[in-house]
Amino acid sequence: MYRIGVDLGGTNIVSAVIDEGYNIIGKARVATNADRPAKAIFEDIAKTAFDAVKAADLTMDDVESIGIGTPGSVNKESGVIEYANNLNFDKVPAREMLNALTGKDKIYIDNDANCAALGEAVAGVGKGVRDLIAITLGTGVGAGIVVGGKLLTGCNYAGAELGHTVIVYDGEPCTCGRKGCWEAYSSATALIAQSKRAMLADPYTKMWDIAGTIDNVGGRTSFDAMRQGDPTATAVVKKYMSYLACGVTNLVNAFQPEILCIGGGIGNEGEFLLKPLRRLVAAQRYSIHAEKQTQILPAKLGNDAGIIGAAMLDE
């Protein structure tokens, strides 16, 4: 049995055929051009789906289902993408449109972070476990929760917005409208802002040598300077880690998953990120005396997590 997974992003549309062993056997992509009408975007989703099937040397008759991971909020029952601001989607009947374009009846849709979590759970670092939380540290803080092998999405399918839990009351403004959200302190965007503030306060920090200009500061700038022994960058990373650990500890205390995995741009720091994070969480978690503890691990599947997870969506 073959399934198609679609990663609908603001930059690219990627479709892939997945076999029963969770292997990608055919893939196709096209630029999203997000300022277009939804109809045009879904025509390209259908095209990449057919192209991926062709690349796998199959036909659409060989495909059991199509799953789509999309930004924004989704009503999984109706197959409607209710809202996705970076795609200008408002009440888009995604299932109906893709059914008309592909002829497939089994079409499933979910949030892209949920799909990434499901992908890691079934085929990545969480393969074989029942409870997993996946965190993505990118422009925002994306998250997905898998409990008992199933996605936990809430009564309105809009749950698991863990980046918008508050860790500093009345703190930094967040794009969601609240203040003090975990995302406002632990995303790559937040780390860049923290690094820039430190650079403006210290004209001698090595972060200037690495970035060149304030506009070139990235998520790795402070980590790279820290590795060179720069004290200002070390202080930035230490503070950032305290924010990250606060949010992760909250999740461990609330859900006690078998695995909590971290991916995204900042997740690429590997053990430079995970080793101090594990130490901080171990000192703060409520389950400090429990024999079994949540494992904090790097995500394994990279950009393919969302595609594989989308392909595994079902009713």
VOLUMFI-516064 format. One line per 4 residues: number of its first residue (from 1); their letters; for each residue x, y, z of C-alpha. Coordinates in Angstrom, 1 decimal, decimal comma, padded with zeros to 4 digits. Layout:
BEGIN
NUM> A> X Y Z | ...
This chain:
BEGIN
1> MYRI> 000,0 000,0 000,0 | 001,3 003,4 -001,0 | 000,4 006,8 000,4 | 001,2 010,3 -000,7
5> GVDL> 002,3 012,9 001,8 | 002,2 016,6 001,0 | 004,2 019,3 002,8 | 002,4 022,6 002,0
9> GGTN> 004,7 025,4 003,0 | 004,9 029,1 002,4 | 007,9 028,6 000,1 | 007,5 025,2 -001,4
13> IVSA> 005,0 022,4 -002,1 | 006,6 019,0 -001,7 | 004,8 015,8 -002,4 | 006,2 012,3 -001,9
17> VIDE> 005,1 008,7 -002,2 | 005,6 006,6 000,9 | 005,7 002,9 001,0 | 004,7 000,6 003,8
21> GYNI> 008,2 000,8 005,4 | 007,9 004,6 005,6 | 010,4 005,0 002,8 | 010,1 007,9 000,3
25> IGKA> 010,2 006,3 -003,2 | 009,2 009,3 -005,3 | 009,2 013,0 -004,7 | 008,3 016,2 -006,5
29> RVAT> 008,3 019,9 -005,6 | 007,3 023,3 -006,9 | 007,4 026,8 -005,5 | 004,3 027,7 -003,6
33> NADR> 004,0 031,4 -004,8 | 001,8 032,0 -001,7 | 000,2 035,2 -003,0 | -001,8 033,1 -005,5
37> PAKA> -005,5 032,0 -005,0 | -006,0 028,7 -003,2 | -007,3 027,1 -006,4 | -004,0 027,7 -008,2
41> IFED> -002,0 026,4 -005,2 | -004,1 023,2 -005,0 | -003,7 022,6 -008,7 | 000,0 022,6 -008,1
45> IAKT> -000,4 020,2 -005,1 | -002,2 017,8 -007,5 | 000,5 018,2 -010,1 | 003,3 017,4 -007,6
49> AFDA> 001,3 014,4 -006,4 | 001,0 013,0 -009,9 | 004,7 013,8 -010,6 | 005,7 012,0 -007,4
53> VKAA> 003,7 009,0 -008,4 | 005,4 009,0 -011,8 | 008,8 009,3 -010,1 | 007,9 006,2 -008,1
57> DLTM> 007,0 004,3 -011,3 | 003,4 003,9 -010,1 | 000,0 005,2 -011,0 | -002,5 007,0 -008,9
61> DDVE> -004,5 003,8 -008,7 | -001,7 002,4 -006,6 | -002,2 005,1 -004,0 | -004,4 004,5 -001,0
65> SIGI> -004,6 008,0 000,4 | -003,3 011,6 000,2 | -002,3 013,5 003,4 | -001,5 017,2 003,6
69> GTPG> 000,4 019,0 006,3 | -000,4 022,7 006,2 | 000,3 025,8 008,3 | -002,7 027,2 010,2
73> SVNK> -005,8 025,6 011,7 | -007,6 022,7 010,1 | -011,0 021,1 010,6 | -010,1 017,5 010,0
77> ESGV> -013,7 016,3 009,9 | -014,8 018,7 007,1 | -011,4 018,8 005,4 | -011,4 022,6 005,5
81> IEYA> -008,3 024,7 006,1 | -010,0 027,3 008,3 | -007,2 029,8 008,4 | -003,5 030,0 007,4
85> NNLN> -002,2 033,6 007,4 | 001,0 033,0 005,5 | -001,0 031,4 002,6 | -003,9 033,9 002,8
89> FDKV> -006,2 030,9 003,3 | -009,6 031,5 004,9 | -012,1 028,6 004,9 | -010,5 026,7 002,0
93> PARE> -012,3 023,4 001,2 | -009,0 021,5 000,7 | -010,4 018,0 000,7 | -013,1 018,8 -001,8
97> MLNA> -010,7 020,6 -004,1 | -008,0 017,9 -004,1 | -010,6 015,2 -004,6 | -011,8 016,9 -007,7
101> LTGK> -008,2 017,3 -009,0 | -006,9 013,7 -008,2 | -010,0 011,5 -008,0 | -008,9 010,2 -004,6
105> DKIY> -011,5 009,9 -001,9 | -009,2 009,3 001,1 | -007,7 012,8 001,6 | -006,6 013,8 005,1
109> IDND> -005,4 017,2 006,3 | -003,7 018,4 009,5 | -001,4 021,1 010,8 | 002,2 020,8 009,6
113> ANCA> 003,7 020,6 013,1 | 001,3 017,8 014,0 | 002,4 016,0 010,9 | 006,0 016,4 011,8
117> ALGE> 005,3 014,9 015,2 | 003,5 012,0 013,8 | 006,3 011,4 011,3 | 008,9 011,3 014,1
121> AVAG> 006,6 009,0 016,1 | 006,0 006,4 013,4 | 009,2 006,5 011,5 | 011,8 008,6 013,3
125> VGKG> 013,2 009,0 016,8 | 010,0 007,8 018,4 | 009,5 004,7 016,4 | 008,1 002,0 018,7
129> VRDL> 007,0 004,4 021,5 | 003,4 005,5 022,2 | 003,9 008,9 023,6 | 006,0 011,7 022,1
133> IAIT> 006,2 015,4 021,8 | 008,0 017,0 018,9 | 009,3 020,6 019,2 | 010,6 022,6 016,2
137> LGTG> 012,7 025,7 017,0 | 012,4 027,8 013,9 | 010,8 031,1 013,1 | 008,3 030,2 015,8
141> VGAG> 008,1 027,2 018,2 | 006,1 024,5 016,5 | 004,8 021,5 018,4 | 003,0 018,3 018,1
145> IVVG> 001,8 015,8 020,7 | 001,3 012,1 020,1 | -000,5 010,1 022,9 | -001,1 006,4 022,5
149> GKLL> 000,1 006,6 019,0 | -002,5 009,2 018,0 | -002,2 013,0 017,6 | -003,7 015,1 020,4
153> TGCN> -005,3 018,0 018,7 | -008,2 019,1 021,0 | -011,9 019,4 020,5 | -011,5 021,9 017,7
157> YAGA> -008,3 020,5 016,1 | -006,4 023,6 017,1 | -004,6 022,2 020,2 | -000,8 021,6 020,8
161> ELGH> 000,0 025,3 020,3 | 002,7 024,8 023,0 | 004,7 027,8 021,8 | 001,9 030,0 023,0
165> TVIV> 002,0 029,0 026,6 | 003,3 031,8 028,8 | 006,6 031,4 030,6 | 007,1 035,1 031,6
169> YDGE> 003,9 036,9 032,8 | 003,4 040,2 030,9 | 006,7 039,6 029,1 | 007,9 040,0 025,5
173> PCTC> 005,1 040,6 023,0 | 004,2 037,6 020,9 | 002,9 037,5 017,3 | -000,2 035,8 018,7
177> GRKG> -001,2 038,9 020,7 | -000,2 037,6 024,1 | 002,8 038,6 026,1 | 005,5 036,3 027,5
181> CWEA> 004,8 033,3 025,3 | 007,5 030,6 025,1 | 007,8 031,3 021,4 | 008,8 034,9 022,2
185> YSSA> 011,8 033,6 024,1 | 012,8 030,2 022,6 | 012,3 030,5 018,8 | 015,1 031,2 016,5
189> TALI> 013,6 034,6 016,0 | 013,8 035,3 019,7 | 017,4 034,1 019,9 | 018,4 036,4 017,1
193> AQSK> 016,8 039,3 018,9 | 018,6 038,4 022,1 | 021,9 038,2 020,2 | 021,4 041,6 018,6
197> RAML> 020,6 043,3 021,9 | 023,8 041,8 023,4 | 025,9 042,9 020,4 | 024,6 046,5 020,6
201> ADPY> 025,6 046,5 024,3 | 029,1 045,0 023,6 | 031,1 046,3 020,5 | 033,9 043,7 021,2
205> TKMW> 031,9 040,5 021,2 | 033,0 037,9 018,7 | 029,4 037,9 017,4 | 030,3 041,0 015,4
209> DIAG> 033,2 039,1 013,7 | 030,9 036,2 012,9 | 027,9 038,2 011,6 | 029,7 041,2 010,2
213> TIDN> 026,7 043,4 010,5 | 023,7 043,4 012,8 | 021,4 042,5 009,8 | 023,4 039,2 009,3
217> VGGR> 022,8 037,8 012,8 | 021,3 034,3 012,6 | 020,2 031,6 015,0 | 023,7 030,1 015,1
221> TSFD> 025,6 033,4 015,7 | 025,6 033,2 019,5 | 026,4 029,5 019,5 | 029,3 029,9 017,1
225> AMRQ> 030,8 032,8 019,2 | 030,2 030,8 022,4 | 032,3 027,9 020,9 | 035,1 030,5 020,5
229> GDPT> 035,0 031,3 024,2 | 033,2 034,7 023,8 | 031,7 035,6 027,3 | 028,9 037,8 025,9
233> ATAV> 027,7 035,1 023,5 | 028,0 032,5 026,3 | 025,8 034,6 028,5 | 023,2 034,9 025,6
237> VKKY> 023,2 031,2 025,1 | 022,9 030,5 028,8 | 019,9 032,8 029,2 | 018,3 031,3 026,1
241> MSYL> 018,8 027,8 027,5 | 017,0 028,8 030,7 | 014,0 029,9 028,7 | 014,0 026,8 026,6
245> ACGV> 014,3 024,6 029,6 | 011,5 026,3 031,3 | 009,1 025,5 028,5 | 010,4 021,9 028,1
249> TNLV> 010,1 021,2 031,8 | 006,5 022,4 031,7 | 005,8 019,9 028,9 | 007,5 017,1 030,8
253> NAFQ> 005,5 017,9 033,9 | 002,2 018,1 032,0 | 002,6 015,1 029,7 | 005,5 012,9 030,8
257> PEIL> 006,1 011,6 027,2 | 008,5 008,8 026,6 | 010,4 011,0 024,2 | 010,6 014,7 023,6
261> CIGG> 012,4 015,5 020,4 | 013,7 018,8 019,2 | 014,3 019,8 015,6 | 014,4 023,0 013,4
265> GIGN> 017,2 025,4 012,8 | 018,3 025,7 016,5 | 017,8 022,0 016,9 | 020,8 021,6 014,5
269> EGEF> 023,1 022,6 017,3 | 022,9 019,1 018,5 | 024,5 018,3 021,8 | 025,6 021,9 022,3
273> LLKP> 021,9 022,5 022,8 | 020,7 019,2 024,2 | 023,3 018,5 026,8 | 022,7 021,7 028,9
277> LRRL> 018,9 021,3 028,2 | 018,9 017,9 029,7 | 020,8 019,0 032,8 | 018,4 022,0 033,4
281> VAAQ> 015,3 019,9 032,9 | 016,6 017,1 035,1 | 017,1 019,7 038,0 | 013,6 021,2 037,6
285> RYSI> 011,1 018,5 036,6 | 008,5 017,3 039,1 | 009,3 013,7 038,4 | 012,8 014,1 039,7
289> HAEK> 012,6 010,9 041,8 | 010,9 008,7 039,2 | 012,8 005,7 037,9 | 011,6 006,3 034,3
293> QTQI> 012,2 009,7 032,8 | 011,4 011,5 029,5 | 014,2 011,2 027,0 | 015,2 014,5 025,3
297> LPAK> 016,5 013,6 021,9 | 017,3 015,2 018,5 | 014,6 014,8 015,9 | 015,7 012,4 013,2
301> LGND> 013,8 012,9 010,0 | 014,5 016,5 009,2 | 012,3 018,0 006,5 | 010,9 014,6 005,7
305> AGII> 009,1 014,3 009,1 | 006,1 016,4 007,9 | 005,8 014,5 004,6 | 005,9 011,1 006,2
309> GAAM> 003,5 012,2 009,0 | 001,1 013,7 006,5 | 001,1 010,4 004,5 | 000,3 008,5 007,7
313> LDE> -002,8 010,6 008,5 | -006,1 008,8 008,6 | -009,6 009,1 010,1
